[in-house]
Amino acid sequence: MAEGKPRYRRWMGWVLRQVEHCLAVVGLGTIVYFSCFDLSRVASGSMKPTLQGEDVKSGDLVLTERVSWWYRRPRRWEVITFRRDDGLQVMKRVVGLPGEKIQMRRGGQIVIDGEEIAMPDSLAFLKYFPFAKLAENRTVDCGNGYFVLGDYSRDSDDSRFNGPVWPAEIVGRAWLILAPAGRRGFISNL
């Protein structure tokens, strides 16, 4: 019997060390997730076909990364995640950058500081509509914010109605679709 106790104590010590290591890994993973990533569900069709969903149950599950913003600012044509004034988290595509003046011509042609800008070939499917603040040939000053538009601009509550997105409202870059399985993959960020 005297030999059984040390073996039992050694075994319990080993189990406790394994539990401690598991808790350390879970804690580290939690810190990394909350400082570097954000997970959200698309509940609107305003970013179709890039991001899809009509409600919280069926929409794309999107992982947003925050790390790139530690080193650089959002770029034109990237999809960003930001929080509106009412606290709702939204994803839209960056079209206008801070300090620029943006307007839209008939047919949805984007004009930045008086010059038409070409849309990348990978985004040729986009067709923007001049509404509200970007009604035909009206100019909007981005100021210190980012002018964002939804990919399905017929039904998108974006900067045309709400004005530019301020840097403090940006959560990060929409990066990866995790679910549903058939849509899994990286989001086209140019």
N, C-alpha and C positions, 0 to 999 in steps of 0.2 A: 504494500500500500504506500509506503514511503516514496517509492519510485514513481507512482502514478501522479502525485501532486505536481512535481516539477514539470512532467510532460504536459499535464493539463494547463499549467501556467504558461509554458512556452507556446502552446497552441493558442491560448487566449490572447497572449501578447501579439502573436502573429496576426490573428484575426483583427485585433484592435488597430494594428498598424495598417492593415489593408483598408479598413473602414476610414481611417484618417487620410490615407492617400486618395481614396475615392472622393471624400468630402473636399479635399484640396483641389482636385481636378474639376469637380462640379463648381466650386467657388470661383476658380480661375475662368472657367467657361462662361459663367454668369457675368463676370466683370468684362470679359472680352465682348460678349454679346451686347450688353447694355451700353458700352462705350463705342463700339464699332459698327453695330448693325441695328436695324429696325425691321420688324415684320408687320405687314399690313395686307388687308384684303381689298381688292378693287370692287366697289359697289356701284359703279356708274359706267355707262357706255361711252363716256366722253373721250376716252383714249383709244377707241377701236380703230384699227385692228391690233395695234401694238399691245395694249392691255385690255382684257375683256372681263365683263361681269355686269350683271344687272342688279345683283343683291349680294349680301354678305355671305350667303351660303354657297353660291355658285361662282363667284368672281375669282380671278387669278389671285394666288397668294404670292406676294412680292417681297423679296428681301432687298432692303435699301442699305447701301453701305455708306458709312459716314467718314471713313478714313481719308478718301481723296480730298475732302474739303479742308483737311488739316494742312494740305500742301498747295492747293490751287482753288480757284473759283469756278463756278459752273461755266460750261462752254455752250456756245450756240448749238442747238439741235439735240442736246442731251435731255433725257427725261429726269426731272428732279421730283423729290417728295418734299412737301412743305406743309406747314400748319397755317390755316386761315385764322382770321381774327376770332372766329367762333370756336376754335379748337379742333375743327375737322381737319384730318390729314388728307391731302390731295396730291395727285401726280399729274404733271403737265410737262410739255416740251418747251425748253428755253428757245425763244426766238430773238428777243432783244436784250442786250447787255447794258450794264450801268453806263450812263453818259451818252447813250445813243438816242436818236429820235427815230421812231418807227412809224410807218404808215402802210396802208394796204391799198393796192389798186384793184380795179375791176378784174375779176378772174382770180383774185386771191394772191396776186404777186406781192411779195414782201419787199418793202423799200426801207433801207436803213441809211440814215443821214443823206437822203436824196439819191442813193444809188440802189438799183434793183440787185438783190442778192439771189444767187442761184441756189436752189435746194439740192442737197446731195442726191445722187441717183438712187440710193437705197431708200429715200423718202419720197420718191416720185408719186407714190399712191396718195400723198396728202393733198387735200384741197381745202384751203382756208377761205372763209367767207367774211367779207367786211361788214361787221355789226358794231353797234354801240360806239365806244371810243375810237374804234378803227373803221367807222363808216367811211365809204370811199373817199380817199385822198385827205382825210383828217390826220394830223400828225400828233403823236403822243410822245412826250419826253419820258424816258425811263428813269431819269433822275439817278438815284443810287440803287435802284432795284432792277429786277429781271422781268422782262415781259414774257409771259408764258401763254401758250395756246394748247388746247386739246387737239388731239389728232383727228377726232370727229367733231369738227368745229361748228357743225350745225346745232349740236346739243352739248355745248361745253361752257360751263361757268368759269371763265378764265380771265386773263388780264384785260380783255376787251370790256368787261363789265366791272371788274374789281380793281383795276390798276396794277402796277408792277408788284412783284413779290420782293419783299425786303430781305437782305441776307440773314437777318436774325430769325426769320421764319423758316429757313431752309433746314430740313432734317438731313438730307443727303441725296445721293444719286440712286435712282431706282436701278437695280443691278441685275436681279435674277428672278425669274418666275419659277417658284417651287412646285406649285400645283395649279390646276389639275395635271396629271401625269402626261397627257398628250400635248401640253403647252410648255413643258419644262424647258428652260434654256435661258441664255443671257438676253437681256433687253438691248436692242440696238441703240447704243449710245455712241455717237460719232465723235 
